Amino acid sequence: MNNLTFEQEKNGIRMIGLKGRIERRRGFLSEAQDARIRRMTMIRQVKEFAESGKIAMVNSGMDCDCSRWENAYSIIPATVEAVDAWVDHFYSNAEGPQSCRVERVSVAKRLQRSSRDLALEAFEDGHPYSISY
């Protein structure tokens, strides 16, 4: 890991964020810079959102059978390494579009988890050849 203090990382995030906002307006923000900003934001969130050494990874997505879910979560240790391992595993098993975010455990527990089987809904609605979401 790096040897920066939390204050140094926070200042670095601010500078990258400011530079990113300026370059986005001009249309010069590269993909690598954008990825760096997302990474620094994730590191900041892991530190800020930790509750009793834990964070929640909230996720949504759709699988290959058109079953969609929202606000599912996993509670993991509040470390960057744990988040990286969780994200790698989450996307390695992807069968369709998926997304995830870091959240406080207390917030994640209040979220309403939902899921829908879009293929079955389309069939029941009399549309056996098209699925809309």
PEZICOR-V965703 format. One record per backbone hydrogen bond with DSSP energy under -1.0 kcal/mol. NH is the residue of the N-H (numbers start at 1). CO is the residue of the C=O. E is the energy in kcal/mol with one decimal. If there is no record, write none. Layout:
nh=[NH/NH]
co=[CO/CO]
e=[E/E]
This chain:
nh=[9/10/11/12/13/14/15/16/17/18/19/20/21/22/23/24/25/26/27/28/34/35/36/37/38/39/40/41/42/43/44/45/46/47/48/49/51/54/55/56/57/58/59/60/61/62/63/66/68/69/70/72/74/76/78/79/83/84/85/86/87/88/89/90/91/92/93/94/99/101/103/108/109/114/116/118/121/122/123/124/125/126/127]
co=[5/6/7/8/9/10/11/12/13/14/15/16/17/18/19/20/21/22/23/23/30/31/32/33/34/35/36/37/38/39/40/41/42/43/44/45/54/51/76/103/74/101/72/99/69/97/67/63/116/61/114/59/57/55/53/77/79/80/81/82/83/84/85/86/87/88/89/91/60/58/56/104/105/70/68/66/117/118/119/120/121/123/122]
e=[-2.3/-2.6/-2.2/-2.2/-2.4/-2.2/-2.2/-2.6/-3.0/-2.6/-2.6/-2.6/-2.3/-2.1/-2.7/-2.6/-1.6/-1.3/-1.3/-2.5/-2.2/-2.3/-2.1/-2.2/-2.2/-2.3/-2.5/-2.3/-2.3/-2.3/-2.3/-2.5/-2.4/-1.5/-2.6/-3.0/-2.6/-1.2/-2.5/-2.8/-2.9/-2.3/-3.2/-2.3/-2.3/-2.0/-2.1/-1.7/-3.1/-2.4/-2.6/-2.0/-1.4/-2.5/-2.3/-2.1/-2.0/-2.7/-2.3/-2.4/-2.9/-2.5/-2.2/-2.8/-2.6/-1.7/-1.1/-1.2/-2.6/-2.2/-2.5/-2.4/-2.3/-1.9/-2.8/-2.2/-2.3/-2.2/-2.1/-2.8/-1.8/-1.5/-3.2]
